[in-house]
Amino acid sequence: MNNVKRLAVYCGSASGTDPLFADATRATAAAMVNRGVDLVYGGGRLGLMGLIADSVLELGGHVYGVIPDALVDLEVAHTGVSELFHVPNMHERKAKMTDLADAFIALPGGIGTFDELFEAWSWNALGYHAKPFCLLNVAGFWDGMIGFIDHATASGFLSASRRKQLLVATTPEEALELLDEAAASATQGMVW
């Protein structure tokens, strides 16, 4: 059963230094299309963001882009996506992506990716949504953050149940399976 029909993918507007990041992005697109999962992403044409959109489109998938007007003005919008939503600012972008998506995955990225991931997590903690989220730990990219989150948990600032919500996968297929299971639990009223 496919409990995740639309997946928000958070990732870099740069490609990063390791070719494995691009490989994992293309593999994520393939895994999504194979499962009939639509892409929700930040609407850009650069870096891993552009690559995930192009890859999903090339494989026949549907892509929802959400981009702030300021980035449209800078000409970084991907005009070839299935649907492109223009929003006034970054806050509205994240809110629209949350509304459109059933789950979230973070590929390698920078400050914007961190912001999106942590906002999805904090909105979940506050009860604004019950949608699962996962790190795709490509080539150990997220190891340091995972270690810090474990440190925050051990230091008493993050409960064990809240820490358990952060799913971690090493392959796109594993990530989609974990997210699907967590989404099923959420729809049944269980805490994932």
N, C-alpha and C positions, 0 to 999 in steps of 0.2 A: 504494500500500500504506500502511496506517495502522499505524505502529510505536508511536504514542502513543495508548493507549486511555483513560488517566486522566492528567489534567494538574493538577498542584498550581499554584494561582494564589495568589501572594503579593500583597497589596494593602492599602491603608489601611483602618482602621476609621473614618476620616473621609472626606469626599468631596473635600477639597481645594478650592482657589479657582478653578480653571479648569474650565469646563463640558466641555472636551475630555477630561478625565479620566473623567467619567461616560460620555461618548460612546464612548470607547475600551473601557471596561469592558463596555458593552452589545454593542459590535462583537466583542469577544473571546468573549463568550457565544455570539453567533450563529455565529461561525466554528467554535467548538468543536462546537456541536450539529450544524452542517452536515457536519462530518467524523466525527460519531459519537464524540466525545471526552467522557468524563465529567469532571466537576469535582471536585477535591479542594481543600478550602480550610479556613480556620480556624474555621468554624462559627458566626461572628457574624452579627448581623442589621443592624449599623450600617455606614454609610459605603459605600465601594466593595466591601467584603466582602459586605455584605447585597445590594448591587446585582448583583454577579456571580452570587450564588446565585439571587436572584429571577429574573434574566434567563434563566439556564439552565433553571430550572424552568418558566418561562412558555413557553419554546420546546420543552418536552417532554424536556429532558435529565435526566440523573441527577446528583445532588449528594451527595457525601460530605463532611460537616462533622466537624471534629475540634476539640473545645473543652475547655480545662481546667476543672475543677470550680469554681475561684474565679470564672471568668467566667460560668458557669451561675448561680452564686449571685447575681451582680450583674445577672442577668436580661438579658444581652446575647446569649444563645444563640438561634440561628435554629431554631425548633421545626418549621418546615415543610419542612425538607430531606428528601431521600430516606432517608438514613441519617445519624444523628448519634452520633458516638463521644465519650463522656466520658472524659477522661484526668486523672490527678492533677496534672499541672503542664505548664509550657511545653516542657520538654525532651521529655516524652513526646508532646506534641502534634506537635512537629517530627519525631520518630522515626516516629510513626504516619503522618503525611502522606507521609514519604519511603517508607515501606513500601507505601502505597496507590498512589503515583504512578509514572508512567513517565518523567516529565519535569517541569520547573519553569519558570514564567514569573513575572517580577516586573513588575507594573503600578506606577503611582505609589503611594507609601506612606511611612511614617515608620520609626521605629527598629525596630519589629517586622518590617517588610518587609525592612529591611537585614539584620537578624539572621537571618531565614529564608534569604535569598539566600546570605549568606556561609557559613552552616552547610552548606547544600546543596553549595556549592562546595568547602568544606574537607573535607567527608565524601567528596566525589568524589576530591579530591587524596590523601586517606588510603586510598583503595581500598575504602571502605565501600559504595559504589555506583558505577555507571558511567552514571548518568542525566544527560542534558543539561539545561542551564538557559539562559534567555534574558531579557534586559531588553526590555520593550516601551517604547520611548523616545517617549512621548506628549508632544508639544509641547516636546521638548528636556528633559523632566524629568530624565533620567539623564545629561545632558551633563557636568555637574560630576563625577559619580562616574566616568564613563568616562575623563575627563581625569586624575583622580587615579590610577585603575588603570593608565593608560598611564604616568604619572609613576613609580609603584611599579615597573613593569616596566623603565623606562629607568634607574631607580636600582638595579637588580639584586636586588630583593626578590621578583620574580615572573618566572618564566621566560616566554619567548615562547610556548612551547607551552601553558603554563597560562593565559596571557592570552588565547590564541586560543580557549580553551574558553568564554569569556563571549560568548555570542551576543547580537547586538543587532539588533532589528527596529523598524521604524516603523509597521507594520500588524499586526493579529492574524494575518492570512493568511500574511504573511511569517514571523512568529514560529513558527506551527505548521509551516510547511514546513521551516524551519531545524531545529526540534526533531525533526521526523520523520526528516530526513536524518541528524542526529547520532545518534538512537536506533538507526537501521538500522546505522550504522557501529559503534556500541557492541555490538550483538548479534552482529556479525560479528567481534568481537575487535579492531577497528581503533580507534586513538586518534582521537577526534574533537576 
